[in-house]
Amino acid sequence: MQPETELKLDLDADRARLFPDWPLLPAPLRIDSLHATYFDTPDRRLDAAGFSLRIRRIGRKRVQTVKANAAPAAGLFARDEWEMPVRGSTPLLDDRTPVAALLGDAAATLAPVFDVVVQRHVWHVVEGDATIELVLDQGEVRAGDRAMPVCEIELELQAGAPAALFAFARRIDADVAVRPGMLTKSERGHRLRDSLPPAYKAERIALDPDVALGEAFARIMANCLRHYRLNEALLLDAYHPDALHQVRVAVRRMRSALALFRPALDRDAAAPIVAELRWLAATLGEARDIDVLVATLDPGDPRRARLEAVQQEAHERVLAWLRSARLRALLLDLVEWLATGPLRPDQADRPAAPLAAARLRKLRRRVAKGGRRLERQTDEARHDVRKAAKKLRYGAEFFAGLFDRKRQQRRRKTFLAALERLQAQLGQLNDRASAPATLARYGLDPAPPAPDGAALVEAAADAQAMFADTRAFWR
């Protein structure tokens, strides 16, 4: 079993074709044509367990590899793998890999599910005092009559300081735009077999009750960055309002995680990341506000045509920023910051649960007390309650695994249901309050058709009262 750590970078197909001629590269160490067949059971039992099994053909040689896909640390992949030569195209299942024990009788149902065909260039690069293996894979994933391109770079540090890995990644990005890669080839293959969704929601975060703060923060931020990148890729391919919404949610989740862990962070090191995420959130906000407002206007409303033209301009600005060097630099800076230990040295090894409980308790108090007498509050004050409720919901989802006894699970379900209801009601109030200003900004009649305000406030007050009566699940 050989542990493997690498920085994965995605690039588009046109740039991948030009990359081997990049003048800063030495002569390639080798160029191989690789054909790998991935196997799984009909119900994808291996994939569900976090494993992949492939047989790769290089000329006449065949190598079987089993990988355990640990949670990627925000673009850095650390995996356990079991590799052995095989004679044919049928997996060899014995006690040298965990597959047979994992699948039991279902091992007999293993069958090919997709193929990955790539041309691989390999270079050894010297960056200062460091040596880096650079691998470029160009090709495609094939499943039946469907195909998806593969264009990715993997940088593995052979010797030297980790900072050299990121310094070289930035040199690449200066000439060939790259972004942290989130998907393994196995994940690409399984996704190819499914219908492409308009957007991806955040995935569940696996945390054990005794996990340390440093590990908890790394997993949470990796989850948020993956959530962002999956939806960003959809947006860069074809704009969809749902994907933009999930990109904004991912950025809010990252900012919420930074706020939740603030007592343990090295604040000076975190400050540039916090500032750039604030910029990104503001950049995305205008387009999302317009998307929401357009959806509320009747197709026959004369304001809708004007607003749709403004909407298209906002979409183009969003896509321009997503393609910008500033945004790519933020992503690489974020990955490096997370990889080098963003928590203060005296905090990283402390248990995560006490800090999580304290932060959740503080946010719950803000929502419960701040939401009293909503009918007497200003729109701005209600919006502040709404923002605190969002942070509380993200925190409850982040830290769910820390408080996972049966009683805590039941309480968490009730707690989240009440919190989501309150968020929904406050969201409707916010949309109603912000719509006139959005319309007026573009010279349109600022009097949109809207539900009765008093009824919305009453519904929000009822939801707040119900939330205030729910029990904390982290006790």
C-alpha positions as CSV (number, residue, x, y, z in Angstrom):
1,M,0.0,0.0,0.0
2,Q,1.5,3.3,-1.1
3,P,0.2,6.7,0.1
4,E,0.0,9.4,-2.5
5,T,-0.4,13.1,-2.2
6,E,-0.9,15.4,-5.2
7,L,-2.2,18.8,-6.3
8,K,-4.8,18.4,-9.1
9,L,-5.4,21.2,-11.5
10,D,-8.1,21.4,-14.2
11,L,-7.6,23.2,-17.5
12,D,-9.7,23.4,-20.7
13,A,-9.1,21.2,-23.7
14,D,-7.6,23.8,-26.0
15,R,-5.0,24.8,-23.4
16,A,-4.2,21.2,-22.6
17,R,-3.3,20.6,-26.2
18,L,-0.9,23.6,-26.1
19,F,0.6,22.9,-22.7
20,P,3.3,20.3,-23.8
21,D,4.9,23.2,-25.7
22,W,5.0,25.5,-22.7
23,P,8.5,27.0,-22.8
24,L,9.2,26.6,-19.1
25,L,8.9,22.8,-19.4
26,P,11.9,20.5,-19.7
27,A,11.9,17.6,-22.1
28,P,9.2,15.1,-21.1
29,L,10.4,12.1,-19.1
30,R,7.9,9.9,-21.0
31,I,4.7,10.0,-23.0
32,D,2.3,7.1,-22.6
33,S,-1.1,6.1,-24.0
34,L,-3.2,4.7,-21.2
35,H,-6.5,2.8,-21.3
36,A,-8.2,2.1,-18.0
37,T,-11.4,0.1,-17.4
38,Y,-13.2,0.8,-14.1
39,F,-15.3,-1.9,-12.4
40,D,-18.2,-1.8,-10.0
41,T,-21.3,-3.7,-9.0
42,P,-24.7,-2.8,-10.7
43,D,-25.7,-0.9,-7.5
44,R,-22.3,0.9,-7.4
45,R,-21.4,-0.6,-4.1
46,L,-17.7,0.2,-4.5
47,D,-18.3,3.8,-5.3
48,A,-20.7,4.2,-2.4
49,A,-18.0,2.8,-0.1
50,G,-15.4,5.3,-1.4
51,F,-13.4,2.9,-3.4
52,S,-12.5,2.5,-7.1
53,L,-11.2,-0.5,-9.0
54,R,-9.5,-0.3,-12.4
55,I,-7.3,-2.3,-14.7
56,R,-5.0,0.0,-16.8
57,R,-3.4,-1.1,-20.0
58,I,-0.1,0.4,-21.1
59,G,1.0,-1.4,-24.2
60,R,0.9,-5.1,-23.4
61,K,1.2,-4.5,-19.6
62,R,-1.8,-4.5,-17.4
63,V,-1.9,-3.1,-13.8
64,Q,-4.8,-3.4,-11.4
65,T,-5.3,-0.5,-8.9
66,V,-7.7,-0.2,-6.0
67,K,-8.0,3.3,-4.5
68,A,-9.6,4.4,-1.3
69,N,-10.7,7.9,-1.9
70,A,-10.3,9.9,1.3
71,A,-11.9,13.3,1.5
72,P,-9.8,15.7,-0.7
73,A,-8.2,18.4,1.3
74,A,-9.4,21.3,-0.9
75,G,-7.7,20.2,-4.1
76,L,-5.0,18.1,-2.4
77,F,-5.7,14.4,-2.8
78,A,-4.4,11.9,-0.3
79,R,-5.3,8.3,-1.1
80,D,-4.4,4.8,-0.1
81,E,-3.9,2.5,-3.1
82,W,-3.3,-1.2,-3.7
83,E,-1.5,-1.9,-7.0
84,M,-0.5,-5.2,-8.6
85,P,0.2,-6.6,-12.1
86,V,-2.6,-8.8,-13.7
87,R,-2.6,-10.9,-16.8
88,G,-6.0,-10.2,-18.2
89,S,-8.9,-7.9,-18.1
90,T,-10.7,-9.6,-15.2
91,P,-10.1,-8.1,-11.7
92,L,-8.0,-10.2,-9.3
93,L,-9.8,-10.3,-5.9
94,D,-7.7,-11.8,-3.1
95,D,-6.5,-10.7,0.3
96,R,-4.0,-8.2,-1.1
97,T,-6.8,-5.7,-1.5
98,P,-9.9,-4.9,0.6
99,V,-12.4,-5.4,-2.3
100,A,-13.3,-9.0,-1.7
101,A,-14.0,-8.4,2.0
102,L,-15.9,-5.2,1.3
103,L,-18.2,-6.7,-1.3
104,G,-18.7,-10.3,-0.1
105,D,-20.9,-12.3,-2.4
106,A,-21.5,-9.1,-4.5
107,A,-18.0,-9.4,-5.8
108,A,-19.2,-11.9,-8.3
109,T,-21.3,-9.1,-9.9
110,L,-18.4,-6.8,-10.6
111,A,-18.5,-5.6,-14.3
112,P,-16.9,-2.8,-16.4
113,V,-18.8,0.5,-16.1
114,F,-16.7,3.0,-18.0
115,D,-13.3,3.5,-19.6
116,V,-10.7,6.3,-19.3
117,V,-8.5,6.8,-22.4
118,V,-5.7,9.4,-22.1
119,Q,-2.4,10.4,-23.4
120,R,-0.1,11.0,-20.4
121,H,2.9,13.4,-20.5
122,V,5.3,13.2,-17.5
123,W,8.0,15.7,-16.6
124,H,10.4,16.1,-13.7
125,V,10.5,19.8,-12.8
126,V,13.0,21.6,-10.6
127,E,11.5,24.6,-8.8
128,G,14.1,26.2,-6.5
129,D,15.3,23.5,-4.1
130,A,12.2,21.3,-4.9
131,T,11.6,18.5,-7.3
132,I,8.1,18.1,-8.7
133,E,6.6,15.4,-10.9
134,L,4.2,17.0,-13.3
135,V,1.7,14.8,-15.1
136,L,-0.6,16.0,-17.9
137,D,-3.6,13.8,-18.8
138,Q,-5.5,14.5,-22.0
139,G,-8.3,12.3,-23.3
140,E,-11.8,11.3,-22.3
141,V,-14.0,9.2,-20.1
142,R,-16.3,6.9,-22.0
143,A,-19.5,5.2,-20.8
144,G,-21.5,3.5,-23.5
145,D,-22.2,6.2,-26.2
146,R,-21.4,9.1,-23.9
147,A,-18.0,10.8,-23.4
148,M,-16.5,13.5,-21.2
149,P,-13.1,15.2,-21.8
150,V,-10.3,14.8,-19.3
151,C,-7.8,17.7,-19.2
152,E,-5.9,17.8,-15.9
153,I,-2.5,18.4,-14.4
154,E,-1.2,16.6,-11.3
155,L,1.7,18.0,-9.4
156,E,3.4,15.7,-6.9
157,L,6.2,17.0,-4.6
158,Q,9.1,14.6,-4.8
159,A,11.5,16.6,-2.6
160,G,11.5,20.1,-1.1
161,A,9.1,22.5,0.7
162,P,5.3,22.3,-0.1
163,A,5.4,26.0,-1.0
164,A,7.3,25.1,-4.2
165,L,4.3,23.1,-5.4
166,F,2.1,26.2,-5.2
167,A,4.7,28.5,-6.6
168,F,5.0,26.3,-9.7
169,A,1.2,26.1,-10.0
170,R,1.0,29.9,-10.1
171,R,3.7,30.0,-12.8
172,I,1.5,27.6,-14.8
173,D,-1.6,29.7,-14.2
174,A,0.1,32.9,-15.4
175,D,0.3,31.4,-18.9
176,V,-2.2,28.6,-18.9
177,A,-5.4,29.2,-16.8
178,V,-5.8,26.4,-14.2
179,R,-8.2,25.8,-11.3
180,P,-8.0,23.3,-8.4
181,G,-9.4,20.0,-9.5
182,M,-12.1,18.3,-7.4
183,L,-13.1,15.2,-9.3
184,T,-11.1,11.9,-9.6
185,K,-11.4,10.1,-12.8
186,S,-13.6,7.5,-11.1
187,E,-16.0,10.3,-10.1
188,R,-16.0,11.6,-13.6
189,G,-17.0,8.2,-15.0
190,H,-19.8,7.7,-12.5
191,R,-21.2,11.2,-13.1
192,L,-21.0,10.6,-16.9
193,R,-23.5,7.7,-16.5
194,D,-26.0,10.1,-14.8
195,S,-27.9,13.0,-16.2
196,L,-26.0,16.3,-15.7
197,P,-27.9,18.3,-13.1
198,P,-28.5,22.1,-13.4
199,A,-26.6,22.5,-10.0
200,Y,-25.0,20.5,-7.2
201,K,-26.0,20.9,-3.6
202,A,-23.5,20.6,-0.8
203,E,-22.5,17.1,0.2
204,R,-22.6,15.8,3.7
205,I,-19.5,16.3,5.8
206,A,-18.2,13.2,7.7
207,L,-16.9,14.2,11.2
208,D,-16.3,12.0,14.1
209,P,-17.2,13.2,17.6
210,D,-13.6,13.2,18.7
211,V,-12.1,14.9,15.6
212,A,-9.5,17.6,16.2
213,L,-10.2,21.2,15.3
214,G,-7.6,21.3,12.5
215,E,-9.0,18.2,10.8
216,A,-12.6,19.4,11.2
217,F,-11.8,22.8,9.7
218,A,-9.9,21.2,6.8
219,R,-12.8,18.8,6.0
220,I,-15.4,21.6,6.2
221,M,-13.5,24.0,4.0
222,A,-12.6,21.2,1.5
223,N,-16.3,20.4,1.3
224,C,-17.2,24.1,0.7
225,L,-14.5,24.5,-2.0
226,R,-15.7,21.3,-3.8
227,H,-19.3,22.6,-3.6
228,Y,-18.1,25.8,-5.2
229,R,-15.9,24.3,-7.9
230,L,-18.5,21.7,-9.1
231,N,-21.1,24.5,-9.6
232,E,-18.5,26.9,-11.0
233,A,-17.7,24.4,-13.7
234,L,-21.4,24.1,-14.6
235,L,-21.6,27.9,-14.9
236,L,-18.5,28.2,-17.1
237,D,-20.0,25.6,-19.4
238,A,-23.5,27.1,-19.5
239,Y,-25.2,29.7,-17.3
240,H,-28.0,28.4,-15.1
241,P,-29.6,30.4,-12.2
242,D,-29.6,27.3,-10.0
243,A,-25.8,26.9,-10.5
244,L,-25.2,30.5,-9.7
245,H,-27.3,30.2,-6.5
246,Q,-25.3,27.2,-5.4
247,V,-22.0,29.0,-6.1
248,R,-23.2,31.8,-3.9
249,V,-24.3,29.3,-1.2
250,A,-20.8,27.7,-1.4
251,V,-19.1,31.1,-0.9
252,R,-21.5,31.9,2.0
253,R,-20.7,28.5,3.6
254,M,-16.9,29.2,3.3
255,R,-17.4,32.6,4.9
256,S,-19.6,31.0,7.7
257,A,-16.9,28.4,8.4
258,L,-14.3,31.1,8.7
259,A,-16.5,33.0,11.1
260,L,-17.3,29.8,13.2
261,F,-13.6,28.9,13.5
262,R,-12.5,32.5,14.1
263,P,-11.3,31.9,17.7
264,A,-8.9,29.3,16.5
265,L,-7.6,30.9,13.3
266,D,-4.4,32.7,12.6
267,R,-6.3,35.9,11.8
268,D,-3.4,37.7,10.1
269,A,-3.0,34.7,7.7
270,A,-6.8,34.5,7.2
271,A,-7.4,38.2,6.5
272,P,-6.6,38.2,2.8
273,I,-8.8,35.1,2.2
274,V,-11.6,36.7,4.2
275,A,-11.4,39.9,2.1
276,E,-11.3,38.1,-1.2
277,L,-14.3,35.9,-0.3
278,R,-16.2,39.1,0.6
279,W,-15.4,40.5,-2.8
280,L,-16.5,37.3,-4.5
281,A,-19.8,37.3,-2.6
282,A,-20.5,40.9,-3.6
283,T,-19.6,40.1,-7.2
284,L,-22.1,37.3,-7.4
285,G,-24.9,39.1,-5.5
286,E,-26.2,41.4,-8.2
287,A,-26.8,38.6,-10.8
288,R,-28.6,36.5,-8.2
289,D,-30.8,39.3,-7.0
290,I,-31.9,40.0,-10.6
291,D,-32.5,36.2,-11.3
292,V,-34.8,36.1,-8.3
293,L,-36.7,39.3,-9.3
294,V,-37.1,38.3,-12.9
295,A,-38.8,35.0,-11.8
296,T,-41.4,37.0,-9.8
297,L,-42.5,39.2,-12.7
298,D,-45.3,38.0,-15.0
299,P,-44.2,37.3,-18.6
300,G,-46.6,40.1,-19.7
301,D,-45.1,42.7,-17.3
302,P,-43.4,45.4,-19.5
303,R,-40.6,45.7,-16.9
304,R,-39.6,42.0,-17.4
305,A,-38.1,42.6,-20.9
306,R,-35.9,45.4,-19.7
307,L,-34.9,43.5,-16.6
308,E,-34.0,40.4,-18.7
309,A,-31.6,42.6,-20.8
310,V,-30.0,43.7,-17.5
311,Q,-30.0,40.1,-16.4
312,Q,-28.0,39.0,-19.4
313,E,-25.4,41.8,-18.8
314,A,-25.1,40.7,-15.2
315,H,-24.6,37.1,-16.3
316,E,-21.8,38.2,-18.6
317,R,-20.1,40.1,-15.8
318,V,-20.3,37.1,-13.5
319,L,-18.7,34.8,-16.1
320,A,-16.0,37.4,-16.8
321,W,-15.1,37.5,-13.1
322,L,-15.2,33.7,-12.8
323,R,-12.7,33.5,-15.7
324,S,-10.5,36.2,-14.2
325,A,-6.9,35.8,-12.9
326,R,-8.0,37.3,-9.6
327,L,-10.5,34.5,-9.0
328,R,-8.1,31.8,-10.0
329,A,-5.5,33.3,-7.7
330,L,-8.0,33.2,-4.8
331,L,-8.6,29.5,-5.4
332,L,-4.9,28.6,-5.4
333,D,-4.3,30.9,-2.3
334,L,-7.1,29.2,-0.5
335,V,-5.9,25.7,-1.3
336,E,-2.3,26.6,-0.2
337,W,-3.5,28.3,3.0
338,L,-5.6,25.2,4.0
339,A,-2.7,22.9,3.2
340,T,-0.2,24.8,5.4
341,G,-2.3,24.7,8.6
342,P,-4.6,27.8,9.0
343,L,-5.2,27.3,12.7
344,R,-3.0,28.6,15.4
345,P,-0.5,25.9,16.6
346,D,-2.1,25.7,20.1
347,Q,-5.6,25.1,18.6
348,A,-5.2,22.6,15.8
349,D,-5.0,19.5,18.0
350,R,-7.8,20.5,20.4
351,P,-11.1,18.6,20.2
352,A,-13.6,20.3,17.8
353,A,-16.8,19.6,19.8
354,P,-16.4,22.2,22.6
355,L,-15.8,25.1,20.2
356,A,-18.6,23.9,17.9
357,A,-21.1,23.8,20.7
358,A,-20.0,27.3,22.0
359,R,-20.3,28.8,18.5
360,L,-23.7,27.2,17.8
361,R,-25.0,28.3,21.2
362,K,-24.0,31.9,20.5
363,L,-25.6,31.9,17.1
364,R,-28.8,30.3,18.4
365,R,-29.1,33.0,21.0
366,R,-28.7,35.7,18.3
367,V,-31.5,34.3,16.2
368,A,-33.8,33.6,19.1
369,K,-33.4,37.0,20.8
370,G,-32.9,39.0,17.7
371,G,-36.0,37.6,16.1
372,R,-38.4,38.7,18.9
373,R,-41.2,41.1,17.8
374,L,-40.4,40.8,14.1
375,E,-43.5,42.8,13.3
376,R,-41.9,45.9,15.0
377,Q,-38.5,45.5,13.4
378,T,-37.1,47.3,10.3
379,D,-36.3,45.5,7.1
380,E,-32.6,45.8,7.9
381,A,-33.0,44.3,11.3
382,R,-35.0,41.3,9.9
383,H,-32.3,40.9,7.3
384,D,-29.7,40.7,10.1
385,V,-31.7,37.9,11.8
386,R,-31.9,36.1,8.4
387,K,-28.1,36.3,8.0
388,A,-27.6,34.9,11.5
389,A,-30.1,32.1,10.8
390,K,-28.1,31.2,7.7
391,K,-24.9,31.0,9.6
392,L,-26.6,28.9,12.3
393,R,-27.9,26.5,9.7
394,Y,-24.6,26.0,8.0
395,G,-22.9,25.5,11.4
396,A,-25.5,22.9,12.3
397,E,-24.9,21.1,9.0
398,F,-21.1,21.4,9.4
399,F,-21.0,20.0,12.9
400,A,-23.7,17.4,12.7
401,G,-21.2,14.5,13.0
402,L,-19.9,15.8,16.3
403,F,-23.2,15.4,18.0
404,D,-24.5,12.1,16.5
405,R,-26.1,10.2,19.3
406,K,-29.7,9.1,18.6
407,R,-31.3,11.7,20.8
408,Q,-29.1,14.4,19.2
409,Q,-30.0,13.2,15.7
410,R,-33.8,13.5,16.6
411,R,-33.3,17.0,18.0
412,R,-31.2,18.1,15.1
413,K,-33.9,17.1,12.6
414,T,-36.5,19.1,14.5
415,F,-34.0,22.0,15.0
416,L,-33.1,22.2,11.3
417,A,-36.8,21.9,10.2
418,A,-37.7,24.9,12.4
419,L,-34.7,26.9,11.3
420,E,-35.3,26.2,7.6
421,R,-38.9,27.3,8.0
422,L,-37.8,30.6,9.6
423,Q,-35.2,31.1,6.9
424,A,-37.8,30.7,4.2
425,Q,-40.2,33.2,5.8
426,L,-37.4,35.7,6.3
427,G,-36.3,35.2,2.7
428,Q,-39.7,36.1,1.4
429,L,-39.7,39.3,3.5
430,N,-36.2,40.2,2.2
431,D,-37.2,39.6,-1.4
432,R,-40.2,41.8,-0.9
433,A,-38.2,44.5,0.7
434,S,-35.3,44.5,-1.8
435,A,-37.3,44.3,-5.0
436,P,-38.2,48.0,-5.2
437,A,-34.6,49.1,-4.8
438,T,-33.4,46.6,-7.5
439,L,-36.1,47.8,-10.0
440,A,-35.3,51.5,-9.2
441,R,-31.6,50.9,-9.8
442,Y,-32.4,50.1,-13.4
443,G,-34.9,52.9,-13.9
444,L,-38.0,50.7,-13.6
445,D,-41.2,51.2,-11.7
446,P,-40.3,50.4,-8.1
447,A,-43.7,49.1,-7.2
448,P,-43.6,45.3,-7.9
449,P,-46.6,43.1,-7.3
450,A,-46.0,41.4,-3.9
451,P,-47.8,39.3,-1.3
452,D,-49.4,41.1,1.6
453,G,-46.7,42.3,3.8
454,A,-48.5,41.9,7.1
455,A,-49.3,38.3,6.3
456,L,-45.6,37.6,5.6
457,V,-44.5,39.3,8.8
458,E,-47.0,37.2,10.8
459,A,-45.9,34.0,9.2
460,A,-42.2,34.9,9.9
461,A,-43.1,35.7,13.6
462,D,-44.8,32.4,14.0
463,A,-41.8,30.6,12.5
464,Q,-39.5,32.5,14.8
465,A,-41.6,31.5,17.9
466,M,-41.5,27.9,16.9
467,F,-37.7,28.0,16.4
468,A,-37.2,29.6,19.8
469,D,-39.0,26.7,21.4
470,T,-36.8,24.0,19.8
471,R,-34.1,22.3,21.9
472,A,-30.4,22.6,21.1
473,F,-29.2,19.3,19.6
474,W,-25.5,19.7,20.7
475,R,-26.1,19.1,24.4
